[in-house]
Amino acid sequence: MDNFQQTLVHIGTGVDAMGVAVIVIGLVVATVKSLFTAPPAGLDRYSVYRQRLGRAILLGLELLVAGDIIKTVAVAPTLENMAVLGAIVVIRTFLSFSLELEINGRWPWQQKPASS
């Protein structure tokens, strides 16, 4: 069982590393695109840059949450560890919702406005 737990910890750490990589790569790609491509018609460069960067951060946060869940369940699913995990998930969920509102101008559960 010890090997299994160690394997899950390594998998969780790998997922965490992927989350960080997604954020860093997203930052680089958003910056390069912002510098060298024109924004779509009707949008300013800053807004497009923020949207691209926000999407990378959202995806990275999702991976970081997944890594935390894997590691917490694998190491020791004690009440204290679960409480810490719950707090992390609540904070990251709040961040995700805030970023979603910033990127799309609406909450995730709201429908997209009908295009005219």
N, CA, C and O atoms as a MOPAC input file, in Angstrom:
PM7 MOZYME 1SCF
protein

 N      0.83100 1    -1.20600 1     0.00000 1
 C      0.00000 1     0.00000 1     0.00000 1
 C      0.86300 1     1.25200 1     0.00000 1
 O      0.46000 1     2.28600 1    -0.53200 1
 N      2.03100 1     1.16500 1     0.58500 1
 C      2.91600 1     2.31900 1     0.65500 1
 C      3.36800 1     2.74900 1    -0.74100 1
 O      3.45600 1     3.94500 1    -1.01600 1
 N      3.65300 1     1.79600 1    -1.61800 1
 C      4.04200 1     2.11500 1    -2.99600 1
 C      2.90100 1     2.80100 1    -3.73500 1
 O      3.12600 1     3.72500 1    -4.51700 1
 N      1.67600 1     2.34400 1    -3.48400 1
 C      0.51400 1     2.94500 1    -4.12700 1
 C      0.35900 1     4.40100 1    -3.70400 1
 O      0.12700 1     5.26900 1    -4.54500 1
 N      0.48500 1     4.67200 1    -2.41400 1
 C      0.37800 1     6.04400 1    -1.91700 1
 C      1.47800 1     6.91700 1    -2.50400 1
 O      1.23100 1     8.05300 1    -2.90900 1
 N      2.69200 1     6.37900 1    -2.54500 1
 C      3.81300 1     7.14000 1    -3.09900 1
 C      3.57600 1     7.44700 1    -4.57500 1
 O      3.89300 1     8.53900 1    -5.04800 1
 N      3.02000 1     6.48200 1    -5.29600 1
 C      2.71000 1     6.68700 1    -6.71700 1
 C      1.67000 1     7.79800 1    -6.87800 1
 O      1.80300 1     8.65400 1    -7.75300 1
 N      0.64300 1     7.78400 1    -6.03900 1
 C     -0.38300 1     8.82700 1    -6.12200 1
 C      0.17900 1    10.19900 1    -5.77200 1
 O     -0.21400 1    11.20200 1    -6.36800 1
 N      1.08400 1    10.24700 1    -4.82400 1
 C      1.72100 1    11.52300 1    -4.48400 1
 C      2.51100 1    12.03200 1    -5.68700 1
 O      2.46200 1    13.22100 1    -6.00200 1
 N      3.23300 1    11.14400 1    -6.35700 1
 C      3.98300 1    11.55200 1    -7.55000 1
 C      3.04100 1    12.01100 1    -8.66900 1
 O      3.32100 1    12.98800 1    -9.36200 1
 N      1.93600 1    11.30500 1    -8.83500 1
 C      0.95200 1    11.70900 1    -9.85000 1
 C      0.38100 1    13.08500 1    -9.50200 1
 O      0.26800 1    13.94900 1   -10.37100 1
 N      0.02400 1    13.28900 1    -8.23300 1
 C     -0.49700 1    14.59500 1    -7.80100 1
 C      0.50400 1    15.70700 1    -8.01600 1
 O      0.14600 1    16.80300 1    -8.44600 1
 N      1.76100 1    15.42300 1    -7.71500 1
 C      2.81900 1    16.41500 1    -7.93700 1
 C      2.97800 1    16.70100 1    -9.42500 1
 O      3.20600 1    17.84400 1    -9.82000 1
 N      2.85700 1    15.66300 1   -10.24800 1
 C      2.92300 1    15.85200 1   -11.70100 1
 C      1.77900 1    16.71500 1   -12.22100 1
 O      1.97200 1    17.56500 1   -13.09000 1
 N      0.59300 1    16.48700 1   -11.68000 1
 C     -0.56300 1    17.30100 1   -12.08200 1
 C     -0.36100 1    18.74900 1   -11.63500 1
 O     -0.69900 1    19.67700 1   -12.37000 1
 N      0.18900 1    18.94500 1   -10.43300 1
 C      0.52500 1    20.30400 1    -9.97200 1
 C      1.51200 1    20.97000 1   -10.92300 1
 O      1.35000 1    22.13600 1   -11.28400 1
 N      2.53600 1    20.22100 1   -11.32600 1
 C      3.54000 1    20.76500 1   -12.25000 1
 C      2.89900 1    21.12500 1   -13.57900 1
 O      3.24600 1    22.14000 1   -14.18300 1
 N      1.96000 1    20.29200 1   -14.04300 1
 C      1.24600 1    20.62200 1   -15.28300 1
 C      0.44500 1    21.90800 1   -15.13000 1
 O      0.38700 1    22.71600 1   -16.05700 1
 N     -0.17200 1    22.10500 1   -13.96700 1
 C     -0.93400 1    23.32700 1   -13.72200 1
 C     -0.05500 1    24.55700 1   -13.77900 1
 O     -0.42300 1    25.56500 1   -14.38200 1
 N      1.10500 1    24.47600 1   -13.15100 1
 C      2.04400 1    25.60500 1   -13.19300 1
 C      2.53300 1    25.82700 1   -14.61800 1
 O      2.63900 1    26.96800 1   -15.06700 1
 N      2.83100 1    24.74100 1   -15.33400 1
 C      3.30300 1    24.85700 1   -16.71600 1
 C      2.24300 1    25.50400 1   -17.60200 1
 O      2.56500 1    26.33600 1   -18.45000 1
 N      0.99000 1    25.12700 1   -17.41200 1
 C     -0.09300 1    25.71900 1   -18.21000 1
 C     -0.16300 1    27.22100 1   -17.97400 1
 O     -0.33100 1    27.99100 1   -18.92000 1
 N     -0.03400 1    27.64500 1   -16.71900 1
 C     -0.09100 1    29.08100 1   -16.41700 1
 C      1.09400 1    29.80400 1   -17.05100 1
 O      0.92100 1    30.85800 1   -17.66300 1
 N      2.29300 1    29.24900 1   -16.90900 1
 C      3.48500 1    29.90100 1   -17.45700 1
 C      3.43400 1    29.93700 1   -18.98100 1
 O      3.68900 1    30.97700 1   -19.58900 1
 N      3.10500 1    28.80500 1   -19.59800 1
 C      3.03000 1    28.75900 1   -21.06900 1
 C      1.91600 1    29.68600 1   -21.55600 1
 O      2.07700 1    30.38100 1   -22.55900 1
 N      0.78600 1    29.69400 1   -20.84300 1
 C     -0.30800 1    30.59000 1   -21.20800 1
 C      0.10100 1    32.04700 1   -21.12900 1
 O     -0.29100 1    32.85000 1   -21.97500 1
 N      0.88600 1    32.39500 1   -20.12300 1
 C      1.39900 1    33.76400 1   -19.99100 1
 C      2.27400 1    34.11700 1   -21.19200 1
 O      2.12800 1    35.18700 1   -21.78500 1
 N      3.17800 1    33.21400 1   -21.54200 1
 C      4.08900 1    33.46800 1   -22.66700 1
 C      3.29900 1    33.58600 1   -23.97500 1
 O      3.50700 1    34.52300 1   -24.74600 1
 N      2.39300 1    32.63200 1   -24.22300 1
 C      1.62900 1    32.65200 1   -25.46700 1
 C      0.75100 1    33.89500 1   -25.54400 1
 O      0.69100 1    34.54500 1   -26.58800 1
 N      0.07100 1    34.23300 1   -24.45000 1
 C     -0.78900 1    35.42600 1   -24.45500 1
 C      0.02600 1    36.67900 1   -24.71100 1
 O     -0.41300 1    37.57300 1   -25.43500 1
 N      1.21600 1    36.75100 1   -24.11900 1
 C      2.06900 1    37.92600 1   -24.30800 1
 C      2.56300 1    38.02100 1   -25.73800 1
 O      2.51300 1    39.09000 1   -26.34500 1
 N      3.03900 1    36.90800 1   -26.28100 1
 C      3.54400 1    36.91400 1   -27.66000 1
 C      2.43300 1    37.25600 1   -28.64000 1
 O      2.62400 1    38.07500 1   -29.53900 1
 N      1.26900 1    36.63100 1   -28.46900 1
 C      0.14200 1    36.93500 1   -29.35800 1
 C     -0.27500 1    38.39500 1   -29.25000 1
 O     -0.61200 1    39.03100 1   -30.24900 1
 N     -0.25000 1    38.91800 1   -28.03200 1
 C     -0.64200 1    40.30800 1   -27.82800 1
 C      0.32600 1    41.27000 1   -28.49900 1
 O     -0.07800 1    42.30600 1   -29.02700 1
 N      1.60100 1    40.92000 1   -28.47500 1
 C      2.61200 1    41.79700 1   -29.06100 1
 C      2.65800 1    41.73000 1   -30.58700 1
 O      2.93500 1    42.72900 1   -31.25000 1
 N      2.38200 1    40.54000 1   -31.14100 1
 C      2.64100 1    40.36100 1   -32.57100 1
 C      1.41700 1    40.11500 1   -33.44000 1
 O      1.55800 1    39.94100 1   -34.65100 1
 N      0.22700 1    40.09500 1   -32.86400 1
 C     -0.97100 1    39.95500 1   -33.69100 1
 C     -1.95200 1    41.06700 1   -33.35600 1
 O     -2.00900 1    41.55400 1   -32.22700 1
 N     -2.70300 1    41.44600 1   -34.34200 1
 C     -3.70600 1    42.49200 1   -34.13700 1
 C     -4.91200 1    41.88500 1   -33.42600 1
 O     -5.26900 1    40.73700 1   -33.68900 1
 N     -5.53900 1    42.63700 1   -32.53600 1
 C     -6.72900 1    42.11700 1   -31.85200 1
 C     -7.89800 1    42.01900 1   -32.82900 1
 O     -7.91900 1    42.72100 1   -33.84000 1
 N     -8.86900 1    41.15400 1   -32.53700 1
 C    -10.05700 1    41.07200 1   -33.39400 1
 C    -10.76400 1    42.42200 1   -33.48300 1
 O    -10.64600 1    43.26200 1   -32.59100 1
 N    -11.48400 1    42.60900 1   -34.55600 1
 C    -12.18400 1    43.88100 1   -34.78900 1
 C    -13.09700 1    44.21100 1   -33.60700 1
 O    -13.83100 1    43.35800 1   -33.10700 1
 N    -13.03200 1    45.44900 1   -33.18500 1
 C    -13.89700 1    45.93300 1   -32.11700 1
 C    -13.37000 1    45.69200 1   -30.71100 1
 O    -14.00000 1    46.10900 1   -29.73900 1
 N    -12.22400 1    45.02700 1   -30.58500 1
 C    -11.65800 1    44.76500 1   -29.26400 1
 C    -10.29600 1    45.41900 1   -29.14300 1
 O     -9.56000 1    45.52800 1   -30.12400 1
 N     -9.96600 1    45.85000 1   -27.94900 1
 C     -8.64600 1    46.45300 1   -27.75900 1
 C     -7.64700 1    45.37600 1   -27.33100 1
 O     -8.03400 1    44.33400 1   -26.80200 1
 N     -6.39500 1    45.63100 1   -27.55700 1
 C     -5.31600 1    44.67300 1   -27.29900 1
 C     -5.27700 1    44.24200 1   -25.82500 1
 O     -5.05900 1    43.06900 1   -25.52200 1
 N     -5.48700 1    45.18700 1   -24.92800 1
 C     -5.43800 1    44.89200 1   -23.49200 1
 C     -6.53000 1    43.89800 1   -23.08500 1
 O     -6.25600 1    42.95400 1   -22.34400 1
 N     -7.74700 1    44.09600 1   -23.55600 1
 C     -8.85700 1    43.19900 1   -23.20300 1
 C     -8.61100 1    41.78600 1   -23.71700 1
 O     -8.86900 1    40.81100 1   -23.01200 1
 N     -8.11900 1    41.67800 1   -24.93500 1
 C     -7.83300 1    40.36400 1   -25.51200 1
 C     -6.71700 1    39.68300 1   -24.72200 1
 O     -6.78500 1    38.48600 1   -24.44300 1
 N     -5.69300 1    40.45400 1   -24.36700 1
 C     -4.58200 1    39.90100 1   -23.57100 1
 C     -5.09100 1    39.38000 1   -22.23200 1
 O     -4.72600 1    38.27900 1   -21.82200 1
 N     -5.92100 1    40.14900 1   -21.55100 1
 C     -6.47700 1    39.72700 1   -20.26200 1
 C     -7.31500 1    38.47100 1   -20.40200 1
 O     -7.25300 1    37.58900 1   -19.54600 1
 N     -8.09800 1    38.37500 1   -21.46800 1
 C     -8.91600 1    37.18200 1   -21.68100 1
 C     -8.04800 1    35.95200 1   -21.89100 1
 O     -8.30900 1    34.90100 1   -21.30500 1
 N     -7.02700 1    36.07200 1   -22.71300 1
 C     -6.13600 1    34.93400 1   -22.96900 1
 C     -5.41300 1    34.51100 1   -21.69000 1
 O     -5.32900 1    33.32400 1   -21.37600 1
 N     -4.90400 1    35.48000 1   -20.97100 1
 C     -4.19300 1    35.18000 1   -19.73600 1
 C     -5.14300 1    34.58400 1   -18.70000 1
 O     -4.78000 1    33.63700 1   -18.00300 1
 N     -6.33600 1    35.11800 1   -18.59500 1
 C     -7.33000 1    34.59800 1   -17.66000 1
 C     -7.69600 1    33.15500 1   -17.94500 1
 O     -7.86500 1    32.36300 1   -17.01800 1
 N     -7.82200 1    32.80300 1   -19.22300 1
 C     -8.13700 1    31.41500 1   -19.58900 1
 C     -7.00900 1    30.47400 1   -19.18200 1
 O     -7.26500 1    29.36800 1   -18.70700 1
 N     -5.77400 1    30.90100 1   -19.36300 1
 C     -4.63200 1    30.07000 1   -18.95800 1
 C     -4.61100 1    29.88700 1   -17.44700 1
 O     -4.34400 1    28.79200 1   -16.95300 1
 N     -4.89000 1    30.95300 1   -16.71900 1
 C     -4.90300 1    30.85900 1   -15.25800 1
 C     -6.03600 1    29.93700 1   -14.79200 1
 O     -5.84700 1    29.13600 1   -13.87600 1
 N     -7.21000 1    30.04900 1   -15.42000 1
 C     -8.32900 1    29.17600 1   -15.05300 1
 C     -7.98000 1    27.70700 1   -15.24400 1
 O     -8.23300 1    26.88700 1   -14.36200 1
 N     -7.40700 1    27.37500 1   -16.37900 1
 C     -7.04500 1    25.98500 1   -16.63300 1
 C     -5.97300 1    25.52000 1   -15.66000 1
 O     -6.04200 1    24.40400 1   -15.14500 1
 N     -4.98600 1    26.36500 1   -15.40700 1
 C     -3.94900 1    26.02000 1   -14.45000 1
 C     -4.50400 1    25.79800 1   -13.05500 1
 O     -4.08700 1    24.86900 1   -12.36400 1
 N     -5.44200 1    26.64200 1   -12.63000 1
 C     -6.06000 1    26.47300 1   -11.31400 1
 C     -6.80100 1    25.15500 1   -11.21000 1
 O     -6.74100 1    24.48700 1   -10.17800 1
 N     -7.50600 1    24.77100 1   -12.27900 1
 C     -8.22500 1    23.50200 1   -12.26700 1
 C     -7.26000 1    22.33900 1   -12.08100 1
 O     -7.54400 1    21.40900 1   -11.32600 1
 N     -6.12600 1    22.38700 1   -12.76100 1
 C     -5.13300 1    21.32800 1   -12.60500 1
 C     -4.52300 1    21.33000 1   -11.20800 1
 O     -4.27300 1    20.26600 1   -10.64100 1
 N     -4.28300 1    22.50800 1   -10.65100 1
 C     -3.74000 1    22.58800 1    -9.29600 1
 C     -4.71600 1    22.00700 1    -8.26700 1
 O     -4.29600 1    21.33000 1    -7.32900 1
 N     -5.99900 1    22.26800 1    -8.43800 1
 C     -7.00400 1    21.69500 1    -7.54500 1
 C     -7.00200 1    20.17400 1    -7.67000 1
 O     -7.05100 1    19.46600 1    -6.66500 1
 N     -6.94400 1    19.67100 1    -8.91000 1
 C     -6.91900 1    18.22300 1    -9.11500 1
 C     -5.69800 1    17.60200 1    -8.43900 1
 O     -5.81000 1    16.55500 1    -7.80200 1
 N     -4.54200 1    18.23300 1    -8.57200 1
 C     -3.33600 1    17.72900 1    -7.92200 1
 C     -3.46400 1    17.70800 1    -6.40900 1
 O     -3.03400 1    16.75600 1    -5.75800 1
 N     -4.05500 1    18.75700 1    -5.84800 1
 C     -4.25200 1    18.79900 1    -4.39600 1
 C     -5.19300 1    17.68800 1    -3.92900 1
 O     -4.95500 1    17.06400 1    -2.89500 1
 N     -6.24200 1    17.44800 1    -4.68000 1
 C     -7.18900 1    16.38800 1    -4.31700 1
 C     -6.49500 1    15.02700 1    -4.34000 1
 O     -6.64400 1    14.23500 1    -3.40900 1
 N     -5.74900 1    14.76100 1    -5.38800 1
 C     -5.04600 1    13.47700 1    -5.50000 1
 C     -4.08300 1    13.29100 1    -4.33700 1
 O     -4.05300 1    12.23000 1    -3.71400 1
 N     -3.30100 1    14.31800 1    -4.04500 1
 C     -2.31300 1    14.19300 1    -2.97700 1
 C     -2.96800 1    14.06800 1    -1.59800 1
 O     -2.48700 1    13.30800 1    -0.75800 1
 N     -4.03600 1    14.78900 1    -1.36000 1
 C     -4.69100 1    14.72400 1    -0.05900 1
 C     -5.31200 1    13.35600 1     0.17500 1
 O     -5.19000 1    12.79500 1     1.26300 1
 N     -5.96700 1    12.82500 1    -0.82300 1
 C     -6.58600 1    11.51000 1    -0.68900 1
 C     -5.51800 1    10.43100 1    -0.55100 1
 O     -5.70800 1     9.46100 1     0.18300 1
 N     -4.39000 1    10.59500 1    -1.25600 1
 C     -3.34400 1     9.57400 1    -1.23500 1
 C     -2.55800 1     9.56900 1     0.06900 1
 O     -2.26600 1     8.50400 1     0.61300 1
 N     -2.21500 1    10.74400 1     0.57300 1
 C     -1.32300 1    10.81900 1     1.73000 1
 C     -2.04800 1    10.36400 1     2.99600 1
 O     -1.71600 1     9.32400 1     3.56500 1
 N     -3.00200 1    11.11700 1     3.41900 1
 C     -3.73800 1    10.77000 1     4.63100 1
 C     -5.05500 1    11.52400 1     4.63500 1
 O     -5.08600 1    12.71800 1     4.93300 1
 N     -6.12900 1    10.84800 1     4.31000 1
 C     -7.42300 1    11.54200 1     4.28400 1
 C     -7.98200 1    11.77000 1     5.68800 1
 O     -9.07300 1    11.31000 1     6.02400 1
 N     -7.20300 1    12.49600 1     6.50100 1
 C     -7.65300 1    12.82800 1     7.85200 1
 C     -8.60900 1    14.01500 1     7.79000 1
 O     -8.69300 1    14.71300 1     6.78000 1
 N     -9.30700 1    14.22100 1     8.86500 1
 C    -10.25500 1    15.33800 1     8.92700 1
 C     -9.52900 1    16.66900 1     8.74500 1
 O    -10.03000 1    17.56300 1     8.06200 1
 N     -8.35900 1    16.80200 1     9.35000 1
 C     -7.59200 1    18.04400 1     9.22400 1
 C     -7.14600 1    18.28000 1     7.77400 1
 O     -7.27700 1    19.38900 1     7.25600 1
 N     -6.61900 1    17.23000 1     7.11900 1
 C     -6.19300 1    17.36800 1     5.71400 1
 C     -7.37900 1    17.68200 1     4.80700 1
 O     -7.25800 1    18.47200 1     3.87200 1
 N     -8.51300 1    17.06700 1     5.08300 1
 C     -9.70400 1    17.33200 1     4.27500 1
 C    -10.19400 1    18.76400 1     4.48300 1
 O    -10.67600 1    19.39200 1     3.54000 1
 N    -10.07700 1    19.28700 1     5.69900 1
 C    -10.47200 1    20.67400 1     5.96800 1
 C     -9.56300 1    21.64300 1     5.22200 1
 O    -10.02900 1    22.63300 1     4.65800 1
 N     -8.26800 1    21.35200 1     5.22100 1
 C     -7.32400 1    22.20200 1     4.48500 1
 C     -7.63200 1    22.13500 1     2.99500 1
 O     -7.65400 1    23.16100 1     2.31700 1
 N     -7.87200 1    20.92900 1     2.48400 1
 C     -8.22600 1    20.76900 1     1.07000 1
 C     -9.50600 1    21.53200 1     0.74900 1
 O     -9.59900 1    22.19100 1    -0.28600 1
 N    -10.48800 1    21.44100 1     1.63600 1
 C    -11.74500 1    22.17100 1     1.42800 1
 C    -11.52300 1    23.67000 1     1.34600 1
 O    -12.11600 1    24.34200 1     0.50300 1
 N    -10.67800 1    24.19400 1     2.21000 1
 C    -10.37600 1    25.63000 1     2.18200 1
 C     -9.67800 1    26.01200 1     0.87700 1
 O     -9.98400 1    27.04300 1     0.27900 1
 N     -8.73600 1    25.17000 1     0.44300 1
 C     -8.03400 1    25.43800 1    -0.82000 1
 C     -9.01300 1    25.43300 1    -1.98300 1
 O     -8.96500 1    26.31000 1    -2.84500 1
 N     -9.89900 1    24.44700 1    -2.00600 1
 C    -10.87600 1    24.34800 1    -3.10200 1
 C    -11.81800 1    25.55000 1    -3.09800 1
 O    -12.14700 1    26.08200 1    -4.15900 1
 N    -12.25100 1    25.98000 1    -1.92100 1
 C    -13.14700 1    27.14800 1    -1.83700 1
 C    -12.44400 1    28.39500 1    -2.36300 1
 O    -13.02700 1    29.15500 1    -3.13700 1
 N    -11.20600 1    28.60800 1    -1.95300 1
 C    -10.45700 1    29.78600 1    -2.40900 1
 C    -10.24700 1    29.73700 1    -3.91700 1
 O    -10.46100 1    30.73500 1    -4.60500 1
 N     -9.83400 1    28.59500 1    -4.43100 1
 C     -9.58300 1    28.48900 1    -5.86700 1
 C    -10.87500 1    28.56800 1    -6.67200 1
 O    -10.87500 1    29.09000 1    -7.78700 1
 N    -11.97300 1    28.05800 1    -6.12400 1
 C    -13.25900 1    28.17600 1    -6.80700 1
 C    -13.67100 1    29.63700 1    -6.89100 1
 O    -14.15200 1    30.08900 1    -7.93000 1
 N    -13.48500 1    30.38200 1    -5.79700 1
 C    -13.78100 1    31.81600 1    -5.80600 1
 C    -12.93300 1    32.52400 1    -6.86000 1
 O    -13.43500 1    33.36500 1    -7.60600 1
 N    -11.64600 1    32.17900 1    -6.91900 1
 C    -10.77000 1    32.77000 1    -7.93400 1
 C    -11.24400 1    32.41800 1    -9.34200 1
 O    -11.24700 1    33.27100 1   -10.23000 1
 N    -11.64000 1    31.16900 1    -9.54500 1
 C    -12.11100 1    30.74100 1   -10.86000 1
 C    -13.35900 1    31.51800 1   -11.26900 1
 O    -13.45800 1    31.98800 1   -12.40300 1
 N    -14.30600 1    31.65100 1   -10.35000 1
 C    -15.51800 1    32.40500 1   -10.66300 1
 C    -15.19300 1    33.86300 1   -10.96500 1
 O    -15.75500 1    34.45300 1   -11.88800 1
 N    -14.28800 1    34.43900 1   -10.18500 1
 C    -13.90100 1    35.83700 1   -10.41700 1
 C    -13.24800 1    36.00200 1   -11.78500 1
 O    -13.53600 1    36.95700 1   -12.50700 1
 N    -12.37100 1    35.06800 1   -12.13700 1
 C    -11.72800 1    35.13000 1   -13.45400 1
 C    -12.73700 1    34.94100 1   -14.56900 1
 O    -12.66500 1    35.61900 1   -15.59300 1
 N    -13.67100 1    34.03100 1   -14.38300 1
 C    -14.71300 1    33.80400 1   -15.38900 1
 C    -15.53000 1    35.07300 1   -15.60900 1
 O    -15.85600 1    35.41900 1   -16.74400 1
 N    -15.85300 1    35.75400 1   -14.53600 1
 C    -16.59300 1    37.01100 1   -14.64100 1
 C    -15.76500 1    38.06100 1   -15.37300 1
 O    -16.29400 1    38.80300 1   -16.19900 1
 N    -14.48100 1    38.12600 1   -15.07600 1
 C    -13.58600 1    39.07700 1   -15.74800 1
 C    -13.46400 1    38.77400 1   -17.24500 1
 O    -13.49900 1    39.68600 1   -18.07200 1
 N    -13.32200 1    37.50100 1   -17.58700 1
 C    -13.08600 1    37.10800 1   -18.98100 1
 C    -14.33700 1    37.30700 1   -19.81900 1
 O    -14.28700 1    37.93700 1   -20.87600 1
 N    -15.46500 1    36.77000 1   -19.35000 1
 C    -16.67600 1    36.73900 1   -20.17500 1
 C    -17.72300 1    37.78400 1   -19.80000 1
 O    -18.70300 1    37.96200 1   -20.52400 1
 N    -17.53100 1    38.46600 1   -18.69500 1
 C    -18.49300 1    39.48300 1   -18.30000 1
 C    -19.78400 1    38.91000 1   -17.75000 1
 O    -20.78700 1    39.62000 1   -17.66500 1
 N    -19.77800 1    37.63300 1   -17.37300 1
 C    -20.96400 1    36.98900 1   -16.80400 1
 C    -20.51600 1    35.83700 1   -15.92000 1
 O    -19.39600 1    35.34400 1   -16.05000 1
 N    -21.39100 1    35.41100 1   -15.02700 1
 C    -21.09200 1    34.28100 1   -14.16000 1
 C    -21.14500 1    32.99200 1   -14.96400 1
 O    -21.82900 1    32.94500 1   -15.98700 1
 N    -20.45600 1    31.95700 1   -14.54500 1
 C    -20.43600 1    30.70500 1   -15.31900 1
 C    -21.80700 1    30.09300 1   -15.53500 1
 O    -22.01300 1    29.42900 1   -16.55100 1
 N    -22.75000 1    30.28600 1   -14.63300 1
 C    -24.06400 1    29.68200 1   -14.75800 1
 C    -25.03500 1    30.52300 1   -15.59300 1
 O    -26.14500 1    30.07700 1   -15.88300 1
 N    -24.62800 1    31.72500 1   -15.97800 1
 C    -25.48100 1    32.56100 1   -16.80600 1
 C    -25.31100 1    32.17800 1   -18.27600 1
 O    -24.22100 1    31.81900 1   -18.72200 1
 N    -26.40800 1    32.26500 1   -19.01000 1
 C    -26.35800 1    31.94300 1   -20.43000 1
 C    -25.65800 1    33.04700 1   -21.20400 1
 O    -25.65900 1    34.21100 1   -20.80300 1
 N    -25.06100 1    32.65700 1   -22.32000 1
 C    -24.47400 1    33.64400 1   -23.20500 1
 C    -25.59300 1    34.48900 1   -23.79500 1
 O    -26.66400 1    33.97000 1   -24.10700 1
 N    -25.35000 1    35.79400 1   -23.95000 1
 C    -26.38700 1    36.62300 1   -24.57400 1
 C    -26.57800 1    36.20600 1   -26.03200 1
 O    -25.62700 1    35.82700 1   -26.71700 1
 N    -27.81500 1    36.28300 1   -26.48500 1
 C    -28.11200 1    35.92600 1   -27.87300 1
 C    -27.45500 1    36.93300 1   -28.80500 1
 O    -27.56500 1    38.14300 1   -28.60700 1
 N    -26.77200 1    36.42200 1   -29.82100 1
 C    -26.10800 1    37.32800 1   -30.76900 1
 C    -27.13700 1    37.90100 1   -31.72900 1
 O    -28.07000 1    37.22300 1   -32.16000 1
 N    -26.93400 1    39.17400 1   -32.04800 1
 C    -27.91400 1    39.85500 1   -32.92200 1
 C    -27.50800 1    39.73000 1   -34.35500 1
 O    -28.20000 1    40.23500 1   -35.23900 1

